[in-house]
């Protein structure tokens, strides 16, 4: 179960990171 929770945490972190990168991409016209 610990491994499952860890994978879930990694997936959540990746989702948050992806959302942040999308916001940065929208905010920076050069990209």
N, CA, C and O atoms as a Maestro MAE file, in Angstrom:
{
 s_m_m2io_version
 :::
 2.0.0
}

f_m_ct {
 s_m_title
 :::
 protein
 m_atom[124] {
  # First column is atom index #
  i_m_mmod_type
  r_m_x_coord
  r_m_y_coord
  r_m_z_coord
  i_m_residue_number
  s_m_chain_name
  s_m_pdb_residue_name
  s_m_pdb_atom_name
  i_m_atomic_number
  :::
  1 25 0.835 -1.208 0.000 1 A "UNK " " N  " 7
  2 3 0.000 0.000 0.000 1 A "UNK " " CA " 6
  3 2 0.869 1.256 0.000 1 A "UNK " " C  " 6
  4 15 0.507 2.271 -0.594 1 A "UNK " " O  " 8
  5 25 2.009 1.178 0.667 2 A "UNK " " N  " 7
  6 3 2.890 2.347 0.736 2 A "UNK " " CA " 6
  7 2 3.368 2.722 -0.665 2 A "UNK " " C  " 6
  8 15 3.439 3.902 -1.009 2 A "UNK " " O  " 8
  9 25 3.695 1.704 -1.475 3 A "UNK " " N  " 7
  10 3 4.145 1.966 -2.839 3 A "UNK " " CA " 6
  11 2 3.048 2.623 -3.666 3 A "UNK " " C  " 6
  12 15 3.312 3.508 -4.479 3 A "UNK " " O  " 8
  13 25 1.809 2.175 -3.444 4 A "UNK " " N  " 7
  14 3 0.682 2.741 -4.193 4 A "UNK " " CA " 6
  15 2 0.500 4.207 -3.842 4 A "UNK " " C  " 6
  16 15 0.279 5.039 -4.722 4 A "UNK " " O  " 8
  17 25 0.594 4.522 -2.556 5 A "UNK " " N  " 7
  18 3 0.430 5.909 -2.115 5 A "UNK " " CA " 6
  19 2 1.546 6.769 -2.688 5 A "UNK " " C  " 6
  20 15 1.327 7.921 -3.063 5 A "UNK " " O  " 8
  21 25 2.755 6.193 -2.751 6 A "UNK " " N  " 7
  22 3 3.904 6.935 -3.278 6 A "UNK " " CA " 6
  23 2 3.688 7.256 -4.751 6 A "UNK " " C  " 6
  24 15 3.947 8.376 -5.192 6 A "UNK " " O  " 8
  25 25 3.212 6.270 -5.512 7 A "UNK " " N  " 7
  26 3 2.944 6.488 -6.938 7 A "UNK " " CA " 6
  27 2 1.892 7.568 -7.112 7 A "UNK " " C  " 6
  28 15 1.982 8.398 -8.017 7 A "UNK " " O  " 8
  29 25 0.888 7.551 -6.232 8 A "UNK " " N  " 7
  30 3 -0.187 8.533 -6.307 8 A "UNK " " CA " 6
  31 2 0.378 9.926 -6.042 8 A "UNK " " C  " 6
  32 15 -0.014 10.892 -6.696 8 A "UNK " " O  " 8
  33 25 1.289 10.029 -5.092 9 A "UNK " " N  " 7
  34 3 1.910 11.320 -4.778 9 A "UNK " " CA " 6
  35 2 2.723 11.824 -5.970 9 A "UNK " " C  " 6
  36 15 2.700 13.013 -6.285 9 A "UNK " " O  " 8
  37 25 3.441 10.916 -6.629 10 A "UNK " " N  " 7
  38 3 4.248 11.293 -7.796 10 A "UNK " " CA " 6
  39 2 3.340 11.782 -8.917 10 A "UNK " " C  " 6
  40 15 3.635 12.785 -9.568 10 A "UNK " " O  " 8
  41 25 2.236 11.076 -9.142 11 A "UNK " " N  " 7
  42 3 1.295 11.477 -10.189 11 A "UNK " " CA " 6
  43 2 0.719 12.848 -9.881 11 A "UNK " " C  " 6
  44 15 0.573 13.674 -10.782 11 A "UNK " " O  " 8
  45 25 0.389 13.103 -8.621 12 A "UNK " " N  " 7
  46 3 -0.160 14.398 -8.228 12 A "UNK " " CA " 6
  47 2 0.869 15.493 -8.473 12 A "UNK " " C  " 6
  48 15 0.534 16.565 -8.977 12 A "UNK " " O  " 8
  49 25 2.122 15.223 -8.116 13 A "UNK " " N  " 7
  50 3 3.186 16.215 -8.305 13 A "UNK " " CA " 6
  51 2 3.376 16.513 -9.790 13 A "UNK " " C  " 6
  52 15 3.565 17.665 -10.182 13 A "UNK " " O  " 8
  53 25 3.325 15.464 -10.612 14 A "UNK " " N  " 7
  54 3 3.482 15.656 -12.061 14 A "UNK " " CA " 6
  55 2 2.327 16.482 -12.621 14 A "UNK " " C  " 6
  56 15 2.527 17.320 -13.500 14 A "UNK " " O  " 8
  57 25 1.121 16.243 -12.112 15 A "UNK " " N  " 7
  58 3 -0.045 16.995 -12.586 15 A "UNK " " CA " 6
  59 2 0.092 18.459 -12.218 15 A "UNK " " C  " 6
  60 15 -0.213 19.335 -13.027 15 A "UNK " " O  " 8
  61 25 0.553 18.733 -10.989 16 A "UNK " " N  " 7
  62 3 0.740 20.112 -10.533 16 A "UNK " " CA " 6
  63 2 1.831 20.785 -11.368 16 A "UNK " " C  " 6
  64 15 1.688 21.940 -11.770 16 A "UNK " " O  " 8
  65 25 2.920 20.057 -11.627 17 A "UNK " " N  " 7
  66 3 4.023 20.606 -12.419 17 A "UNK " " CA " 6
  67 2 3.548 20.919 -13.835 17 A "UNK " " C  " 6
  68 15 3.854 21.982 -14.376 17 A "UNK " " O  " 8
  69 25 2.802 19.995 -14.431 18 A "UNK " " N  " 7
  70 3 2.301 20.201 -15.794 18 A "UNK " " CA " 6
  71 2 1.395 21.425 -15.843 18 A "UNK " " C  " 6
  72 15 1.470 22.215 -16.784 18 A "UNK " " O  " 8
  73 25 0.538 21.586 -14.834 19 A "UNK " " N  " 7
  74 3 -0.367 22.739 -14.798 19 A "UNK " " CA " 6
  75 2 0.435 24.029 -14.687 19 A "UNK " " C  " 6
  76 15 0.106 25.024 -15.332 19 A "UNK " " O  " 8
  77 25 1.488 24.015 -13.870 20 A "UNK " " N  " 7
  78 3 2.328 25.197 -13.703 20 A "UNK " " CA " 6
  79 2 3.056 25.544 -14.988 20 A "UNK " " C  " 6
  80 15 3.164 26.717 -15.344 20 A "UNK " " O  " 8
  81 25 3.561 24.524 -15.696 21 A "UNK " " N  " 7
  82 3 4.272 24.765 -16.954 21 A "UNK " " CA " 6
  83 2 3.329 25.330 -18.007 21 A "UNK " " C  " 6
  84 15 3.716 26.187 -18.802 21 A "UNK " " O  " 8
  85 25 2.079 24.844 -18.008 22 A "UNK " " N  " 7
  86 3 1.101 25.373 -18.969 22 A "UNK " " CA " 6
  87 2 0.828 26.845 -18.686 22 A "UNK " " C  " 6
  88 15 0.696 27.641 -19.615 22 A "UNK " " O  " 8
  89 25 0.742 27.211 -17.410 23 A "UNK " " N  " 7
  90 3 0.509 28.612 -17.049 23 A "UNK " " CA " 6
  91 2 1.690 29.474 -17.469 23 A "UNK " " C  " 6
  92 15 1.502 30.588 -17.958 23 A "UNK " " O  " 8
  93 25 2.900 28.970 -17.285 24 A "UNK " " N  " 7
  94 3 4.091 29.728 -17.671 24 A "UNK " " CA " 6
  95 2 4.136 29.897 -19.184 24 A "UNK " " C  " 6
  96 15 4.460 30.974 -19.684 24 A "UNK " " O  " 8
  97 25 3.813 28.837 -19.907 25 A "UNK " " N  " 7
  98 3 3.842 28.886 -21.370 25 A "UNK " " CA " 6
  99 2 2.852 29.927 -21.878 25 A "UNK " " C  " 6
  100 15 3.135 30.638 -22.842 25 A "UNK " " O  " 8
  101 25 1.700 30.017 -21.235 26 A "UNK " " N  " 7
  102 3 0.679 30.992 -21.637 26 A "UNK " " CA " 6
  103 2 1.135 32.400 -21.281 26 A "UNK " " C  " 6
  104 15 0.842 33.353 -22.003 26 A "UNK " " O  " 8
  105 25 1.856 32.532 -20.162 27 A "UNK " " N  " 7
  106 3 2.273 33.848 -19.694 27 A "UNK " " CA " 6
  107 2 3.496 34.397 -20.405 27 A "UNK " " C  " 6
  108 15 3.771 35.594 -20.325 27 A "UNK " " O  " 8
  109 25 4.247 33.526 -21.110 28 A "UNK " " N  " 7
  110 3 5.470 33.974 -21.779 28 A "UNK " " CA " 6
  111 2 5.300 33.855 -23.295 28 A "UNK " " C  " 6
  112 15 5.396 32.754 -23.837 28 A "UNK " " O  " 8
  113 25 5.052 34.964 -23.983 29 A "UNK " " N  " 7
  114 3 4.806 34.964 -25.433 29 A "UNK " " CA " 6
  115 2 5.983 34.404 -26.240 29 A "UNK " " C  " 6
  116 15 5.778 33.858 -27.324 29 A "UNK " " O  " 8
  117 25 7.213 34.533 -25.726 30 A "UNK " " N  " 7
  118 3 8.400 34.091 -26.454 30 A "UNK " " CA " 6
  119 2 8.355 32.578 -26.694 30 A "UNK " " C  " 6
  120 15 8.879 32.087 -27.694 30 A "UNK " " O  " 8
  121 25 7.725 31.845 -25.770 31 A "UNK " " N  " 7
  122 3 7.642 30.405 -25.934 31 A "UNK " " CA " 6
  123 2 6.501 30.055 -26.877 31 A "UNK " " C  " 6
  124 15 6.263 28.878 -27.148 31 A "UNK " " O  " 8
  :::
 }
 m_bond[123] {
  # First column is bond index #
  i_m_from
  i_m_to
  i_m_order
  :::
  1 1 2 1
  2 2 3 1
  3 3 4 2
  4 3 5 1
  5 5 6 1
  6 6 7 1
  7 7 8 2
  8 7 9 1
  9 9 10 1
  10 10 11 1
  11 11 12 2
  12 11 13 1
  13 13 14 1
  14 14 15 1
  15 15 16 2
  16 15 17 1
  17 17 18 1
  18 18 19 1
  19 19 20 2
  20 19 21 1
  21 21 22 1
  22 22 23 1
  23 23 24 2
  24 23 25 1
  25 25 26 1
  26 26 27 1
  27 27 28 2
  28 27 29 1
  29 29 30 1
  30 30 31 1
  31 31 32 2
  32 31 33 1
  33 33 34 1
  34 34 35 1
  35 35 36 2
  36 35 37 1
  37 37 38 1
  38 38 39 1
  39 39 40 2
  40 39 41 1
  41 41 42 1
  42 42 43 1
  43 43 44 2
  44 43 45 1
  45 45 46 1
  46 46 47 1
  47 47 48 2
  48 47 49 1
  49 49 50 1
  50 50 51 1
  51 51 52 2
  52 51 53 1
  53 53 54 1
  54 54 55 1
  55 55 56 2
  56 55 57 1
  57 57 58 1
  58 58 59 1
  59 59 60 2
  60 59 61 1
  61 61 62 1
  62 62 63 1
  63 63 64 2
  64 63 65 1
  65 65 66 1
  66 66 67 1
  67 67 68 2
  68 67 69 1
  69 69 70 1
  70 70 71 1
  71 71 72 2
  72 71 73 1
  73 73 74 1
  74 74 75 1
  75 75 76 2
  76 75 77 1
  77 77 78 1
  78 78 79 1
  79 79 80 2
  80 79 81 1
  81 81 82 1
  82 82 83 1
  83 83 84 2
  84 83 85 1
  85 85 86 1
  86 86 87 1
  87 87 88 2
  88 87 89 1
  89 89 90 1
  90 90 91 1
  91 91 92 2
  92 91 93 1
  93 93 94 1
  94 94 95 1
  95 95 96 2
  96 95 97 1
  97 97 98 1
  98 98 99 1
  99 99 100 2
  100 99 101 1
  101 101 102 1
  102 102 103 1
  103 103 104 2
  104 103 105 1
  105 105 106 1
  106 106 107 1
  107 107 108 2
  108 107 109 1
  109 109 110 1
  110 110 111 1
  111 111 112 2
  112 111 113 1
  113 113 114 1
  114 114 115 1
  115 115 116 2
  116 115 117 1
  117 117 118 1
  118 118 119 1
  119 119 120 2
  120 119 121 1
  121 121 122 1
  122 122 123 1
  123 123 124 2
  :::
 }
}
